[in-house]
């Protein structure tokens, strides 16, 4: 079966919920210790007692993505995969200025 990646126009797809789901048996335990001369950050990879599943819900074309552009794959008119990019001009400009 072949799939075609198409542009998802903002006017049509803004606000569409995109669910991401993953299962893992590991996590990172982070400890920040305040020292006299700064901080010490400890990061340790640990195991969950049993695998855990996380579901993250995001939306296409959120207001804070000023220059967003999304692509997707439709199967029988249902969105089965999506990707969204955004050119962050503020960050890009301030990095160039060293801010």
N, C-alpha and C positions, 0 to 999 in steps of 0.2 A: 504494500500500500504506500503510495506517495503522498506526502503532505506539502502544502504550499504555505510558506511564511508570508503573511500579508501585513500591511500597515493597519493599525487599529486607530481610526480617526478619533480625536479628542471629543468631537461633538457627539459621537455615538457611544464611546466606551468609557467616558469619564465616570468615576465612581464604581466601576465594576470591581467586585471583590475578587481578589486572587488569593487562594488559600495555598499555603505551603505546608507540607507535613514531612516530618522526619522522625526516625527512631534512633536512639543512641544508648549506649551503655556506659559512656564516659562523660565527664564534665571537668571544667577547670575550677579549682578552688583558689581564689585570689585573696591574699592578705596584704594589707598596707600597714607598715609599721613606721611610726613617726620617730625619727632619731634626732639627736642634737644638730647634726649637720645636713639634714634632709630626710628623705624617706627611703625605705627599703620595701620593694614590692616582691612578694613571693608568689609564684604561680606553680601549682602542682596539679597534674592530671590525675584524676581519681575515677573510680568505678562506682556507678550506681549499684545498689543491691540487686536490682533487676532493670532491664531496659525500660526506658521512658519514651513516650511519644509526645512531640510538641506540634501544635498547629498554630501557624502564624497567619493572620489575615491582613492583607494589604489591599489598597485600592489603586486602580489606575488613575493617573493624572491628578494626584493630590495637589492642593493649592500651593504647597511649598516647593513643588517641582515646576519652576517657571518655564523651563525650556524642554519639557518632557516630550518623548516620542516613543510610541509603543508599537510592538509587532506581536503577532500571534498566529496560532494555528487553529483553524476551525474544522470540526468534524461533524457533519450533519447539522450545521449552523450552531454548534455548541463550541465554546472556547475551551480547548483542551491544553493549551500551553500559551504562555505570554512572557514577554520580556520588555522592560521599560528602561530607557536611558534618559539622562538629563545632563546637559552641560551646565555646570555650576559656575557661572560667570563671576559671582562675588568671590568665591574661594580662589578661582583661577587668577583673578586680578590681584587679590591680596597676597597670594604666594609670589607673584611677580614683583610686588613691592616689598616683600620681606616682612609682612605684617603677621 
